Amino acid sequence: MLIIKRYILRELFGPTLLGLLFFTFLLFITRIFRLADILMSEGVDPVLVGKFALCLLPALLSFTIPCAILVGVLISFGRLASDNEILAIRTSGMHPMTIFFPVILLGFLASIGMFVVNHSIVPNLNFKSMDYLYQIEFQLFNTLHPGRFYDDLGSEDTDITFYYGGRNTKTGDMLNIHMKLVSKIEKVTGRKESSSGRKREALLLAERGRITADPDSRMIRLHLFNGSLHPLAKENPAQNNIMFFKELVRVFNPSADRIKEGTYKKKNREMTIPELIESINDNRLDSPKRANKSWVTLVQRYSNPLACLAFILIGMPLAIYIRPSGKSVGFALSFGLLFIYYLLMKWGASIGEMGHPFAGLAIFSPNILLGAFGCIMIYLQTLK
């Protein structure tokens, strides 16, 4: 009996590893091109980029491990069923649960491991990755060459074209700085803000400037000295009043909207479970929508790890019934089940963000439905 259990687990290992490599590569490939661009940039430390990539990997694995387990179960049990090995095991007098139990136990242990990792390891690494990203951005800003135009330094609501003529050899300050700022004009309609399609343009000139880092707020500041700001209002040129300044500070950071009271404000995915509970309590009265989003993230920390167990429960009997004959069929079945699971997960999250009283049940619904259906199919298998 012990030999049979080891054989089942050994058959499961190969397809699961294949699925893990496939899904991890599939999700990571969207970041590979961005990392390659960063590595090719002059002045960026490759070790820092490597640390940033390693911090992203555990978060990806928390999604790809359940997917890989599903693929492994479908392919391995489909092969065992199509080769009549499961039938041979059952006709030898062994109870069907002898085949199912070690894999179910493996799924249970995997769910516990995933919960431990999602509890604090993944959020802390997500938070750490923002530190590395901030350091990379600072290195990129410090490698801007004089005599070139840079038009990729803006944010979602502002386009920036940047140029400077040279550097002071003693202080390292940038000299003869030119910046063109193009920002979208927002209009308020009722309670909603939307872009009006109009843009506000301005030309900023400075005698010199320097770039500094603010680690607490994760912002990069451009200090400009002895300059002027020239509005470029084409519709009403009479309002183009030139403003002169001795010092002006411009912030460069795509996450500037996440700065609260001078400190960096974590996203939900960067918070540990105690921090999520604190966020829920702090925003319950002032910002119920934000509190609901934190609550959804908290419940998903408990729900998502159970996908390992749910996929095993549904995958084993489904593979025996369908008997996929090849890896391509196993991957196709896994994509179908993953699509169903994703739809139920998004539905549960949307219910939770609305504050519905049964939101918790809705968030757990993918695991409950797939797991319950799998248990019924396993029970029917034991009756044969």
Secondary structure, 3 states (H helix, E strand, C coil): CHHHHHHHHHHHHHHHHHHHHHHHHHHHHHHHHHHHHHHHCCCCCHHHHHHHHHHHHHHHHHHHHHHHHHHHHHHHHHHHHHCCHHHHHHHCCCCCHHHHHHHHHHHHHHHHHHHHHHHHHHHHHHHHHHHHHHHHHHHHHCCCCCCCCECCCCCCCEEEEEEEEEECCCCCCEEEEEEEEEEEEEEEECCEEEEEEEEEEEEEEEEEEEEEEECCCCEEEEEEEEEEEEECCCCCHHHCCCEEEEEEEEEECCCHHHEECCEECCCHHHCCHHHHHHHHHHHCCCCHHHHHHHHHHHHHHHHHHHHHHHHHHHHHHHHHHHCCCCHHHHHHHHHHHHHHHHHHHHHHHHHHHCCCCCHHHHHHHHHHHHHHHHHHHHHHHHHC
